[in-house]
């Protein structure tokens, strides 16, 4: 097959952690041809969906993860699979790329399905499952956020469309910074904020469960660094081996059919204690850590699911 990856610069990835690299590596091992392009190089040109990028060979060489061919422009309808793998922020640039990629739907399998990536961003899709999530409010209005904090005391405040733990603040019952943080966030962005009740179980880790075509395949636990509330690996969280609990499977059973129906082949959900906090569909991570801990070929399972959809 011909596989295109729309992603952030391939030259800067960590070969031992990056999930996009691992997906490309597995595709290459299966004999597929790889093409890489940056999101800025995607275009709609007089009825054609094109991308300017490079034929690619990935290699597990530290600091040199890919050999790129000369830059060329391709018609993406000539490909079998296009991977939407750039990281958030989930801004208008990201949204526009999903609109353009959605025009490939009659000819190409785009993973994850861009229509539903656009309509189901990670911190909003969880709203469909209020029985599984901690108390949550999404608002830009300061009085609404203050009222939520007054009800729950200890809360987490974060940008609605952020990622990687950036801009995440814990505000306990004695905190006096809510108004200042609200002023800071709203000063540079028109987007709402999301505020959730703080879950003390986060000290034991924030579990990342990976689902393939709606079914859980395994999980890793991400433990916050000393003195940190955030457990994201981008900000020093430590991955460790963990199994799936009955509650994890209950959550996956509830959300899995919807993910499968909407073409979300590779999804990473975040679970703290007994609560679902995010459903990551834009550019989930965790493949390589899970493969090392559990001896699984997670990337292979994802490609098997893609083969099944193409068949």
Backbone as CSV, one residue per row, in Angstrom:
resi,resn,N_x,N_y,N_z,CA_x,CA_y,CA_z,C_x,C_y,C_z
1,UNK,0.838,-1.195,0.000,0.000,0.000,0.000,0.874,1.246,0.000
2,UNK,0.275,2.349,-0.394,0.910,3.658,-0.309,0.325,4.385,0.895
3,UNK,1.204,4.768,1.832,0.785,5.356,3.098,1.388,6.748,3.224
4,UNK,0.557,7.743,3.515,1.038,9.105,3.746,0.839,9.468,5.214
5,UNK,1.830,10.131,5.781,1.773,10.607,7.167,1.775,12.122,7.180
6,UNK,0.685,12.705,7.671,0.633,14.143,7.926,0.976,14.338,9.386
7,UNK,2.154,14.898,9.641,2.626,14.960,11.018,3.628,16.091,11.185
8,UNK,3.964,16.372,12.430,4.997,17.344,12.745,6.351,16.791,12.287
9,UNK,7.398,17.621,12.265,8.659,17.193,11.642,9.146,15.822,12.086
10,UNK,9.272,14.913,11.133,9.721,13.545,11.417,11.161,13.537,11.907
11,UNK,11.942,14.531,11.497,13.360,14.548,11.853,13.593,14.771,13.336
12,UNK,12.579,15.282,14.052,12.763,15.583,15.462,12.177,14.564,16.416
13,UNK,11.677,13.424,15.922,10.983,12.494,16.815,11.960,11.668,17.640
14,UNK,11.469,11.204,18.774,12.206,10.271,19.632,11.867,8.862,19.156
15,UNK,12.846,8.164,18.617,12.577,6.844,18.026,12.133,5.827,19.059
16,UNK,12.370,6.092,20.341,11.993,5.143,21.389,10.678,5.497,22.078
17,UNK,10.028,6.568,21.623,8.796,6.997,22.280,7.699,7.403,21.309
18,UNK,8.046,7.862,20.130,7.046,8.455,19.239,6.151,7.390,18.610
19,UNK,4.838,7.580,18.728,3.891,6.601,18.202,3.782,6.665,16.687
20,UNK,3.898,7.862,16.107,3.847,7.978,14.644,5.023,7.247,14.011
21,UNK,6.196,7.390,14.604,7.370,6.670,14.105,7.136,5.165,14.146
22,UNK,6.561,4.691,15.234,6.336,3.246,15.368,5.312,2.748,14.349
23,UNK,4.284,3.540,14.080,3.297,3.168,13.061,3.950,3.106,11.682
24,UNK,4.810,4.069,11.385,5.512,4.069,10.101,6.473,2.888,10.009
25,UNK,7.151,2.593,11.104,8.098,1.480,11.124,7.390,0.157,10.844
26,UNK,6.233,-0.041,11.463,5.484,-1.276,11.251,4.958,-1.357,9.819
27,UNK,4.488,-0.239,9.283,4.017,-0.234,7.892,5.141,-0.578,6.938
28,UNK,6.305,-0.022,7.197,7.467,-0.305,6.354,7.844,-1.778,6.426
29,UNK,7.783,-2.354,7.617,8.106,-3.768,7.787,7.133,-4.658,7.027
30,UNK,5.929,-4.165,6.791,4.921,-4.919,6.044,5.020,-4.695,4.535
31,UNK,6.009,-3.912,4.132,6.238,-3.714,2.712,5.528,-2.530,2.099
32,UNK,4.938,-1.665,2.919,4.216,-0.515,2.387,5.181,0.627,2.062
33,UNK,4.806,1.468,1.102,5.583,2.653,0.733,5.131,3.830,1.580
34,UNK,6.089,4.608,2.095,5.793,5.701,3.013,6.062,7.056,2.374
35,UNK,5.190,7.999,2.691,5.347,9.384,2.242,5.063,10.272,3.444
36,UNK,5.891,11.278,3.628,5.748,12.194,4.765,5.549,13.624,4.274
37,UNK,4.615,14.338,4.914,4.482,15.773,4.655,4.021,16.478,5.920
38,UNK,4.410,17.744,6.039,3.999,18.567,7.177,2.601,19.119,6.932
39,UNK,1.849,19.419,7.996,0.485,19.933,7.823,0.414,21.177,6.946
40,UNK,1.444,22.021,6.999,1.449,23.245,6.190,1.528,22.947,4.695
41,UNK,1.904,21.738,4.339,2.088,21.395,2.929,0.858,20.713,2.323
42,UNK,-0.215,20.590,3.113,-1.481,20.071,2.594,-2.210,21.194,1.866
43,UNK,-2.837,20.861,0.721,-3.510,21.915,-0.049,-4.714,21.366,-0.806
44,UNK,-5.657,22.264,-1.044,-6.742,22.034,-1.990,-6.403,22.851,-3.233
45,UNK,-6.188,22.189,-4.370,-5.781,22.865,-5.605,-6.756,22.544,-6.728
46,UNK,-7.691,23.448,-6.937,-8.620,23.345,-8.064,-9.253,21.955,-8.167
47,UNK,-9.768,21.503,-7.019,-10.457,20.216,-7.004,-9.605,19.037,-6.602
48,UNK,-8.301,19.222,-6.522,-7.394,18.138,-6.125,-6.901,18.379,-4.702
49,UNK,-6.741,17.296,-3.934,-6.144,17.369,-2.604,-4.696,16.932,-2.747
50,UNK,-3.777,17.875,-2.528,-2.360,17.596,-2.761,-1.558,17.798,-1.477
51,UNK,-0.350,17.258,-1.495,0.593,17.466,-0.400,1.994,17.515,-0.983
52,UNK,2.798,18.402,-0.459,4.190,18.516,-0.892,5.067,17.955,0.215
53,UNK,5.773,16.877,-0.105,6.567,16.215,0.924,7.606,15.293,0.337
54,UNK,7.862,14.192,1.038,9.010,13.359,0.704,8.656,11.877,0.827
55,UNK,9.135,11.068,-0.108,9.161,9.635,0.126,10.067,9.390,1.326
56,UNK,9.709,8.411,2.135,10.384,8.275,3.426,10.727,6.826,3.723
57,UNK,11.922,6.648,4.263,12.330,5.375,4.851,12.684,5.657,6.305
58,UNK,12.004,5.002,7.245,12.316,5.230,8.656,13.399,4.249,9.092
59,UNK,14.148,4.669,10.080,15.234,3.834,10.599,15.396,4.109,12.083
60,UNK,15.679,3.059,12.833,15.820,3.194,14.290,17.260,3.605,14.610
61,UNK,17.558,4.854,14.222,18.884,5.436,14.445,18.697,6.714,15.265
62,UNK,19.226,6.781,16.479,19.040,7.975,17.305,19.511,9.234,16.587
63,UNK,18.640,10.249,16.585,18.981,11.511,15.949,18.820,11.535,14.449
64,UNK,18.531,10.390,13.841,18.375,10.327,12.388,17.274,9.324,12.045
65,UNK,16.030,9.638,12.403,14.964,8.641,12.322,14.435,8.339,10.926
66,UNK,14.760,9.191,9.940,14.170,8.988,8.616,15.104,9.454,7.520
67,UNK,15.099,8.718,6.430,15.775,9.128,5.203,14.687,9.648,4.262
68,UNK,14.815,10.911,3.845,13.793,11.552,3.040,14.283,11.741,1.608
69,UNK,13.398,11.446,0.660,13.713,11.674,-0.729,13.526,13.126,-1.106
70,UNK,13.776,13.472,-2.363,13.570,14.860,-2.814,12.112,15.279,-2.628
71,UNK,11.910,16.563,-2.370,10.549,17.064,-2.189,9.778,16.941,-3.499
72,UNK,8.547,16.481,-3.408,7.682,16.385,-4.582,6.239,16.568,-4.151
73,UNK,5.377,16.904,-5.101,3.959,17.089,-4.843,3.188,15.864,-5.298
74,UNK,2.287,15.379,-4.445,1.509,14.187,-4.752,0.021,14.508,-4.680
75,UNK,-0.760,13.748,-5.415,-2.213,13.773,-5.311,-2.592,12.718,-4.284
76,UNK,-3.191,13.135,-3.176,-3.447,12.193,-2.081,-4.509,11.158,-2.423
77,UNK,-5.285,11.363,-3.500,-6.249,10.326,-3.890,-5.559,9.091,-4.439
78,UNK,-4.265,9.177,-4.714,-3.524,8.012,-5.211,-2.998,7.137,-4.077
79,UNK,-3.258,7.534,-2.834,-2.779,6.771,-1.684,-3.902,5.876,-1.148
80,UNK,-3.497,4.846,-0.420,-4.465,3.946,0.214,-4.880,4.434,1.596
81,UNK,-3.897,4.967,2.350,-4.148,5.413,3.728,-3.425,6.733,3.943
82,UNK,-4.100,7.673,4.587,-3.476,8.908,5.056,-3.656,8.971,6.561
83,UNK,-2.549,9.142,7.269,-2.589,9.273,8.725,-2.610,10.744,9.118
84,UNK,-3.596,11.135,9.915,-3.683,12.471,10.503,-2.999,12.392,11.863
85,UNK,-1.749,12.862,11.935,-0.960,12.608,13.133,-0.250,13.832,13.691
86,UNK,-0.596,15.051,13.233,0.067,16.186,13.866,-0.508,16.427,15.249
87,UNK,0.331,16.961,16.127,-0.099,17.254,17.491,-1.015,18.464,17.516
88,UNK,-1.906,18.531,18.527,-2.626,19.785,18.758,-1.615,20.893,19.084
89,UNK,-1.975,22.185,19.204,-3.308,22.638,19.593,-4.358,22.444,18.504
90,UNK,-5.550,22.196,18.961,-6.684,21.958,18.087,-7.293,23.315,17.722
91,UNK,-6.583,24.022,16.846,-6.992,25.372,16.470,-7.577,25.361,15.061
92,UNK,-7.803,26.552,14.481,-8.420,26.618,13.165,-7.532,26.009,12.084
93,UNK,-6.223,26.050,12.271,-5.327,25.386,11.321,-5.583,23.880,11.321
94,UNK,-5.698,23.323,12.513,-5.973,21.893,12.632,-7.344,21.567,12.034
95,UNK,-8.335,22.364,12.389,-9.695,22.125,11.908,-9.762,22.207,10.384
96,UNK,-9.071,23.188,9.797,-9.075,23.314,8.337,-8.481,22.086,7.677
97,UNK,-7.425,21.538,8.257,-6.830,20.327,7.675,-7.819,19.163,7.703
98,UNK,-8.662,19.092,8.741,-9.654,18.005,8.766,-10.709,18.211,7.679
99,UNK,-11.059,19.458,7.393,-12.017,19.729,6.314,-11.440,19.299,4.963
100,UNK,-10.167,19.608,4.740,-9.547,19.239,3.465,-9.420,17.726,3.343
101,UNK,-8.942,17.076,4.398,-8.777,15.622,4.358,-10.111,14.904,4.231
102,UNK,-11.165,15.502,4.758,-12.481,14.875,4.677,-12.937,14.720,3.225
103,UNK,-12.381,15.515,2.331,-12.735,15.426,0.914,-12.123,14.199,0.234
104,UNK,-11.275,13.485,0.955,-10.686,12.254,0.416,-11.537,11.022,0.694
105,UNK,-12.628,11.170,1.446,-13.316,10.020,2.033,-13.812,9.002,1.015
106,UNK,-14.082,9.420,-0.226,-14.569,8.474,-1.232,-13.450,7.658,-1.860
107,UNK,-12.195,8.075,-1.634,-11.076,7.431,-2.325,-10.022,6.855,-1.391
108,UNK,-9.903,7.416,-0.188,-8.772,7.094,0.688,-9.287,6.885,2.109
109,UNK,-8.668,5.942,2.836,-8.962,5.788,4.257,-8.090,6.759,5.037
110,UNK,-8.707,7.746,5.678,-7.975,8.683,6.527,-8.171,8.246,7.975
111,UNK,-7.062,8.102,8.692,-7.073,7.612,10.068,-6.439,8.673,10.969
112,UNK,-7.129,9.036,12.048,-8.512,8.733,12.359,-9.440,9.552,11.464
113,UNK,-10.681,9.099,11.290,-11.628,9.776,10.421,-11.685,11.267,10.771
114,UNK,-11.291,12.146,9.820,-11.150,13.573,10.158,-12.461,14.268,10.494
115,UNK,-13.574,13.795,9.930,-14.866,14.404,10.257,-15.143,14.278,11.748
116,UNK,-14.882,13.092,12.292,-15.184,12.865,13.707,-14.067,13.331,14.616
117,UNK,-12.835,13.397,14.124,-11.784,14.072,14.895,-12.178,15.524,15.134
118,UNK,-12.704,16.154,14.090,-13.117,17.555,14.197,-14.291,17.717,15.168
119,UNK,-15.224,16.779,15.142,-16.433,16.909,15.944,-16.321,16.277,17.327
120,UNK,-15.260,15.495,17.557,-15.083,14.825,18.842,-13.714,15.112,19.456
121,UNK,-13.313,16.386,19.604,-12.033,16.638,20.272,-12.028,16.071,21.685
122,UNK,-10.826,15.778,22.179,-10.692,14.915,23.363,-11.415,15.380,24.624
123,UNK,-11.413,16.677,24.879,-12.025,17.119,26.126,-13.524,17.366,25.977
124,UNK,-14.056,17.203,24.756,-15.489,17.390,24.529,-16.237,16.072,24.361
125,UNK,-15.606,15.086,23.756,-16.282,13.808,23.558,-16.680,13.180,24.890
126,UNK,-15.894,13.412,25.936,-16.221,12.828,27.248,-17.557,13.335,27.782
127,UNK,-18.029,14.477,27.265,-19.296,15.024,27.741,-20.470,14.124,27.393
128,UNK,-20.274,13.227,26.414,-21.316,12.262,26.063,-21.461,11.168,27.109
129,UNK,-20.530,11.120,28.075,-20.516,10.033,29.061,-20.408,10.602,30.477
130,UNK,-21.399,11.392,30.901,-21.294,12.063,32.209,-21.232,11.102,33.388
131,UNK,-21.754,9.898,33.237,-21.702,8.936,34.336,-20.299,8.377,34.551
132,UNK,-19.405,8.584,33.571,-18.054,8.030,33.657,-17.016,9.072,34.042
133,UNK,-17.408,10.348,34.051,-16.446,11.431,34.192,-16.604,12.169,35.517
134,UNK,-15.545,12.861,35.968,-15.682,13.695,37.165,-16.537,14.920,36.853
135,UNK,-17.058,15.611,37.876,-17.804,16.845,37.623,-16.978,17.795,36.756
136,UNK,-17.612,18.337,35.718,-16.907,19.110,34.699,-17.738,20.323,34.286
137,UNK,-17.059,21.432,34.060,-17.685,22.612,33.473,-16.781,23.156,32.369
138,UNK,-17.382,23.562,31.270,-16.673,24.232,30.185,-17.281,25.622,30.049
139,UNK,-16.462,26.638,30.221,-16.986,28.008,30.213,-15.847,28.990,29.992
140,UNK,-16.211,30.144,29.494,-15.280,31.266,29.421,-15.611,32.304,30.497
141,UNK,-16.836,32.286,30.948,-17.330,33.239,31.933,-16.720,32.964,33.310
142,UNK,-16.075,33.961,33.888,-15.381,33.785,35.162,-16.338,33.432,36.286
143,UNK,-17.504,34.043,36.331,-18.449,33.760,37.420,-18.899,32.298,37.398
144,UNK,-19.080,31.742,36.199,-19.467,30.335,36.095,-18.370,29.428,36.637
145,UNK,-17.128,29.755,36.301,-15.999,28.949,36.774,-15.835,29.103,38.282
146,UNK,-16.014,30.324,38.780,-15.928,30.545,40.231,-16.992,29.737,40.973
147,UNK,-18.196,29.684,40.425,-19.269,28.931,41.071,-18.944,27.447,41.118
148,UNK,-18.351,26.922,40.042,-17.943,25.514,40.027,-16.897,25.262,41.111
149,UNK,-15.903,26.154,41.182,-14.856,25.986,42.193,-15.431,26.086,43.607
150,UNK,-16.411,26.947,43.799,-17.028,27.063,45.118,-17.739,25.771,45.510
151,UNK,-18.318,25.089,44.528,-19.022,23.834,44.816,-18.051,22.701,45.124
152,UNK,-16.897,22.691,44.459,-16.019,21.510,44.536,-14.700,21.771,45.256
153,UNK,-14.342,23.026,45.488,-13.183,23.350,46.300,-11.857,23.170,45.602
154,UNK,-11.513,21.937,45.309,-10.215,21.588,44.725,-10.445,21.198,43.269
155,UNK,-9.897,21.979,42.325,-10.221,21.766,40.912,-8.963,21.806,40.045
156,UNK,-9.119,21.292,38.832,-8.108,21.403,37.779,-8.655,22.345,36.711
157,UNK,-7.854,23.340,36.336,-8.215,24.291,35.291,-7.226,24.145,34.140
158,UNK,-7.738,24.065,32.905,-6.831,23.894,31.760,-7.486,24.414,30.485
159,UNK,-6.661,24.692,29.461,-7.217,25.112,28.172,-8.038,23.981,27.556
160,UNK,-9.119,24.324,26.902,-9.992,23.306,26.334,-9.306,22.532,25.222
161,UNK,-8.441,23.192,24.457,-7.846,22.536,23.290,-6.330,22.398,23.413
162,UNK,-5.821,22.340,24.640,-4.391,22.163,24.837,-3.993,20.702,24.753
163,UNK,-2.715,20.443,24.982,-2.225,19.063,24.962,-0.924,18.975,25.746
164,UNK,-0.549,17.739,26.070,0.747,17.493,26.681,0.925,18.064,28.076
165,UNK,-0.174,18.422,28.744,-0.066,18.965,30.089,0.207,20.452,30.140
166,UNK,0.273,21.115,28.977,0.571,22.552,28.956,-0.610,23.347,29.497
167,UNK,-0.315,24.283,30.393,-1.348,25.175,30.908,-2.324,24.543,31.867
168,UNK,-1.928,23.435,32.506,-2.811,22.747,33.458,-2.474,23.218,34.880
169,UNK,-3.492,23.699,35.592,-3.284,24.217,36.936,-4.232,23.533,37.924
170,UNK,-3.676,23.191,39.085,-4.509,22.738,40.195,-4.769,23.922,41.110
171,UNK,-6.033,24.159,41.414,-6.431,25.248,42.296,-7.181,24.650,43.476
172,UNK,-6.522,24.595,44.638,-7.174,23.983,45.792,-8.076,24.989,46.500
173,UNK,-8.647,24.566,47.594,-9.646,25.395,48.274,-9.068,26.719,48.754
174,UNK,-7.771,26.779,49.009,-7.144,28.000,49.528,-6.527,28.870,48.443
175,UNK,-6.621,28.466,47.205,-5.957,29.188,46.125,-6.657,30.532,45.855
176,UNK,-5.858,31.527,45.491,-6.398,32.861,45.206,-6.050,33.318,43.789
177,UNK,-5.719,32.385,42.891,-5.205,32.759,41.578,-6.191,32.569,40.428
178,UNK,-7.412,32.153,40.717,-8.344,31.847,39.636,-8.583,33.051,38.735
179,UNK,-8.856,34.196,39.300,-9.141,35.378,38.483,-7.939,35.766,37.640
180,UNK,-6.744,35.660,38.213,-5.529,36.006,37.462,-5.300,35.032,36.311
181,UNK,-5.503,33.740,36.566,-5.327,32.758,35.500,-6.372,32.955,34.412
182,UNK,-7.590,33.256,34.816,-8.635,33.513,33.824,-8.248,34.712,32.957
183,UNK,-7.737,35.752,33.584,-7.294,36.932,32.836,-6.159,36.571,31.879
184,UNK,-5.236,35.739,32.341,-4.118,35.320,31.500,-4.600,34.550,30.277
185,UNK,-5.435,33.531,30.502,-5.895,32.684,29.402,-6.746,33.475,28.404
186,UNK,-7.689,34.240,28.919,-8.600,34.950,28.015,-7.917,36.122,27.329
187,UNK,-6.746,36.521,27.838,-6.011,37.608,27.209,-5.383,37.226,25.886
188,UNK,-5.079,35.930,25.705,-4.447,35.524,24.443,-5.285,34.527,23.644
189,UNK,-6.452,34.149,24.155,-7.274,33.172,23.451,-8.750,33.475,23.649
190,UNK,-9.541,33.215,22.623,-10.994,33.384,22.724,-11.690,32.080,23.102
191,UNK,-10.916,31.033,23.334,-11.502,29.727,23.611,-11.930,29.606,25.070
192,UNK,-12.925,28.763,25.332,-13.323,28.511,26.728,-12.246,27.735,27.474
193,UNK,-12.454,27.624,28.757,-11.608,26.798,29.617,-12.423,25.599,30.081
194,UNK,-11.715,24.561,30.485,-12.386,23.417,31.084,-11.905,23.298,32.528
195,UNK,-12.846,23.074,33.430,-12.525,22.933,34.850,-13.182,21.649,35.339
196,UNK,-12.394,20.839,36.045,-12.877,19.563,36.565,-12.531,19.443,38.040
197,UNK,-13.359,18.693,38.745,-13.049,18.395,40.138,-11.725,17.648,40.212
198,UNK,-10.844,18.067,41.128,-9.558,17.404,41.291,-9.757,15.994,41.831
199,UNK,-9.033,15.046,41.246,-9.122,13.647,41.660,-7.832,13.265,42.388
200,UNK,-7.870,13.079,43.712,-6.651,12.750,44.456,-5.951,11.499,43.959
201,UNK,-6.702,10.592,43.309,-6.097,9.358,42.801,-5.010,9.614,41.764
202,UNK,-4.901,10.857,41.271,-3.871,11.143,40.269,-2.474,10.920,40.843
203,UNK,-2.342,10.998,42.166,-1.028,10.751,42.770,-0.560,9.323,42.522
204,UNK,-1.527,8.419,42.267,-1.182,7.032,41.944,-0.981,6.829,40.447
205,UNK,-1.242,7.873,39.666,-1.028,7.781,38.227,-2.268,8.120,37.423
206,UNK,-2.010,8.510,36.205,-3.036,8.813,35.205,-2.881,7.739,34.133
207,UNK,-3.845,6.845,34.068,-3.722,5.672,33.197,-4.070,6.039,31.760
208,UNK,-3.217,5.644,30.816,-3.506,5.775,29.394,-3.889,4.383,28.866
209,UNK,-5.140,4.239,28.486,-5.638,2.992,27.908,-5.704,3.174,26.400
210,UNK,-5.102,2.254,25.672,-5.106,2.318,24.204,-6.197,1.402,23.671
211,UNK,-7.040,1.971,22.810,-8.097,1.213,22.144,-7.799,1.147,20.656
212,UNK,-7.982,-0.017,20.083,-7.811,-0.226,18.648,-9.160,-0.610,18.068
213,UNK,-9.689,0.258,17.227,-11.007,0.063,16.630,-12.063,-0.208,17.701
214,UNK,-11.968,0.534,18.790,-12.972,0.474,19.844,-12.730,-0.544,20.931
215,UNK,-11.700,-1.373,20.805,-11.434,-2.425,21.801,-10.140,-2.126,22.558
216,UNK,-10.139,-2.262,23.895,-8.916,-1.998,24.658,-7.873,-3.072,24.395
217,UNK,-6.641,-2.621,24.175,-5.556,-3.566,23.921,-4.564,-3.599,25.078
218,UNK,-4.597,-2.569,25.933,-3.699,-2.521,27.078,-3.609,-1.117,27.625
219,UNK,-2.772,-0.948,28.660,-2.668,0.353,29.317,-1.271,0.541,29.882
220,UNK,-0.904,1.808,30.034,0.284,2.175,30.797,-0.155,3.168,31.865
221,UNK,0.575,3.206,32.964,0.298,4.185,34.003,1.342,5.287,33.911
222,UNK,0.889,6.528,34.032,1.800,7.672,33.986,1.777,8.343,35.355
223,UNK,2.903,8.276,36.051,2.981,8.750,37.431,3.621,10.132,37.455
224,UNK,2.974,11.108,38.133,3.548,12.457,38.164,4.918,12.484,38.837
225,UNK,5.767,13.388,38.360,7.041,13.619,39.027,6.793,14.230,40.401
226,UNK,7.790,14.142,41.269,7.656,14.695,42.619,7.302,16.179,42.543
227,UNK,6.283,16.565,43.314,5.862,17.952,43.346,4.977,18.376,42.188
228,UNK,4.613,17.450,41.300,3.794,17.759,40.128,2.393,17.178,40.280
229,UNK,1.417,17.873,39.703,0.071,17.324,39.573,-0.085,16.628,38.233
230,UNK,0.589,17.155,37.210,0.459,16.636,35.848,1.268,15.358,35.678
231,UNK,0.675,14.387,35.006,1.360,13.108,34.809,1.795,12.896,33.366
232,UNK,1.529,13.856,32.491,1.895,13.707,31.082,3.385,13.455,30.938
233,UNK,3.743,12.564,30.028,5.153,12.250,29.824,5.919,13.434,29.238
234,UNK,5.203,14.346,28.565,5.834,15.560,28.040,6.400,16.429,29.150
235,UNK,5.850,16.308,30.364,6.291,17.177,31.464,6.888,16.352,32.608
236,UNK,7.453,15.201,32.272,8.205,14.437,33.259,7.480,13.296,33.923
237,UNK,6.242,12.995,33.499,5.550,11.837,34.047,6.299,10.546,33.724
238,UNK,6.282,9.607,34.660,7.028,8.358,34.497,6.083,7.241,34.084
239,UNK,6.306,6.627,32.902,5.456,5.501,32.513,5.813,4.246,33.288
240,UNK,4.808,3.469,33.654,5.056,2.202,34.324,3.993,1.182,33.884
241,UNK,4.319,-0.063,34.068,3.437,-1.161,33.669,2.197,-1.189,34.555
242,UNK,1.041,-1.454,33.931,-0.205,-1.546,34.681,-1.180,-2.394,33.883
243,UNK,-2.094,-3.041,34.576,-3.105,-3.847,33.899,-4.425,-3.104,33.801
244,UNK,-5.345,-3.694,33.070,-6.689,-3.138,32.942,-7.555,-3.644,34.088
245,UNK,-8.269,-2.744,34.731,-9.190,-3.117,35.805,-10.585,-3.358,35.229
246,UNK,-11.456,-3.890,36.071,-12.847,-4.073,35.647,-13.480,-2.729,35.286
247,UNK,-13.135,-1.670,36.034,-13.679,-0.343,35.738,-13.168,0.167,34.386
248,UNK,-11.882,-0.059,34.107,-11.342,0.330,32.802,-12.128,-0.341,31.680
249,UNK,-12.407,-1.623,31.836,-13.128,-2.365,30.788,-14.583,-1.884,30.687
250,UNK,-15.162,-1.515,31.823,-16.515,-0.968,31.800,-16.546,0.338,30.990
251,UNK,-15.555,1.190,31.216,-15.465,2.447,30.466,-15.289,2.165,28.980
252,UNK,-14.392,1.240,28.651,-14.133,0.920,27.240,-15.366,0.310,26.576
253,UNK,-16.085,-0.521,27.301,-17.313,-1.113,26.750,-18.343,-0.027,26.434
254,UNK,-18.351,1.047,27.247,-19.330,2.119,27.046,-18.981,2.993,25.852
255,UNK,-17.686,3.272,25.651,-17.297,4.218,24.595,-16.842,3.533,23.313
256,UNK,-16.443,2.261,23.409,-15.862,1.569,22.260,-16.745,1.517,21.026
257,UNK,-18.023,1.155,21.153,-18.869,1.086,19.951,-18.953,2.411,19.198
258,UNK,-19.000,3.525,19.918,-19.059,4.830,19.261,-17.756,5.124,18.523
259,UNK,-16.631,4.829,19.147,-15.342,5.059,18.502,-15.214,4.242,17.229
260,UNK,-15.619,2.990,17.297,-15.539,2.112,16.119,-16.454,2.613,15.006
261,UNK,-17.665,2.998,15.370,-18.623,3.481,14.372,-18.129,4.736,13.666
262,UNK,-17.411,5.589,14.399,-16.987,6.872,13.852,-15.572,6.833,13.269
263,UNK,-15.015,5.648,13.065,-13.733,5.529,12.385,-12.534,5.987,13.182
264,UNK,-12.620,5.900,14.501,-11.496,6.277,15.361,-10.698,5.013,15.691
265,UNK,-9.764,4.699,14.813,-9.061,3.411,14.879,-8.064,3.362,16.024
266,UNK,-7.317,4.430,16.237,-6.300,4.473,17.286,-6.669,5.589,18.261
267,UNK,-7.041,5.200,19.480,-7.521,6.145,20.486,-6.807,5.857,21.805
268,UNK,-6.487,6.917,22.531,-5.937,6.770,23.871,-6.815,7.499,24.859
269,UNK,-7.385,6.780,25.806,-8.219,7.437,26.812,-7.422,7.594,28.103
270,UNK,-7.776,8.615,28.881,-7.120,8.870,30.162,-8.096,8.546,31.287
271,UNK,-7.624,7.741,32.228,-8.450,7.308,33.354,-7.694,7.590,34.651
272,UNK,-8.318,8.336,35.543,-7.754,8.588,36.875,-8.683,7.949,37.893
273,UNK,-8.174,6.974,38.632,-9.028,6.240,39.564,-10.136,5.551,38.798
274,UNK,-11.367,5.909,39.107,-12.524,5.307,38.437,-13.133,6.207,37.369
275,UNK,-12.447,7.296,37.018,-13.064,8.301,36.156,-12.337,8.469,34.821
276,UNK,-13.119,8.577,33.769,-12.644,8.925,32.435,-12.485,10.442,32.368
277,UNK,-11.283,10.919,31.968,-11.068,12.371,31.910,-10.884,12.890,30.491
278,UNK,-10.337,12.083,29.576,-10.159,12.520,28.189,-10.267,11.314,27.264
279,UNK,-10.712,11.584,26.035,-10.702,10.586,24.962,-9.882,11.197,23.838
280,UNK,-8.635,10.768,23.705,-7.696,11.388,22.782,-7.790,10.746,21.403
281,UNK,-8.250,11.535,20.433,-8.415,11.041,19.057,-7.532,11.786,18.064
282,UNK,-6.983,12.949,18.447,-6.244,13.757,17.477,-4.869,13.158,17.175
283,UNK,-4.077,12.895,18.192,-2.747,12.323,17.966,-2.303,11.565,19.218
284,UNK,-3.017,10.482,19.566,-2.697,9.770,20.810,-1.302,9.147,20.778
285,UNK,-0.780,8.922,21.966,0.557,8.347,22.132,0.470,7.126,23.051
286,UNK,1.625,6.512,23.293,1.712,5.399,24.247,1.991,4.052,23.625
287,UNK,2.091,3.976,22.300,2.291,2.682,21.644,3.580,2.014,22.111
288,UNK,4.684,2.735,22.057,5.981,2.087,22.319,6.112,1.672,23.779
289,UNK,5.604,2.501,24.681,5.671,2.147,26.107,4.876,0.874,26.376
290,UNK,3.684,0.771,25.802,2.860,-0.418,26.003,3.516,-1.646,25.389
291,UNK,4.111,-1.490,24.232,4.795,-2.628,23.606,5.925,-3.138,24.485
292,UNK,6.687,-2.230,25.089,7.804,-2.656,25.944,7.314,-3.337,27.219
293,UNK,6.264,-2.779,27.836,5.784,-3.324,29.101,5.091,-4.675,28.921
294,UNK,4.274,-4.805,27.874,3.419,-5.986,27.738,3.854,-6.953,26.642
295,UNK,4.922,-6.614,25.904,5.391,-7.501,24.853,4.424,-7.644,23.693
296,UNK,3.608,-6.609,23.473,2.611,-6.633,22.408,3.139,-5.935,21.163
297,UNK,2.577,-6.275,20.017,2.814,-5.506,18.801,1.578,-4.628,18.589
298,UNK,1.544,-3.504,19.296,0.380,-2.619,19.246,0.249,-1.999,17.861
299,UNK,1.363,-1.567,17.296,1.321,-0.997,15.947,0.798,-2.022,14.952
300,UNK,1.189,-3.274,15.126,0.686,-4.331,14.245,-0.817,-4.505,14.370
301,UNK,-1.344,-4.429,15.605,-2.786,-4.548,15.803,-3.528,-3.400,15.125
302,UNK,-2.934,-2.210,15.162,-3.560,-1.057,14.503,-3.577,-1.258,12.993
303,UNK,-2.485,-1.736,12.436,-2.460,-1.983,10.982,-3.393,-3.125,10.595
304,UNK,-3.539,-4.112,11.460,-4.505,-5.184,11.187,-5.927,-4.617,11.106
305,UNK,-6.224,-3.664,12.011,-7.558,-3.046,12.001,-7.763,-2.227,10.727
306,UNK,-6.705,-1.556,10.278,-6.793,-0.791,9.037,-6.988,-1.722,7.849
307,UNK,-6.250,-2.830,7.822,-6.425,-3.814,6.735,-7.857,-4.305,6.689
308,UNK,-8.432,-4.557,7.870,-9.803,-5.052,7.929,-10.792,-4.021,7.383
309,UNK,-10.543,-2.736,7.694,-11.431,-1.694,7.175,-11.289,-1.559,5.662
310,UNK,-10.100,-1.678,5.158,-9.895,-1.589,3.709,-10.514,-2.781,2.993
311,UNK,-10.487,-3.928,3.637,-11.066,-5.133,3.020,-12.584,-5.039,2.934
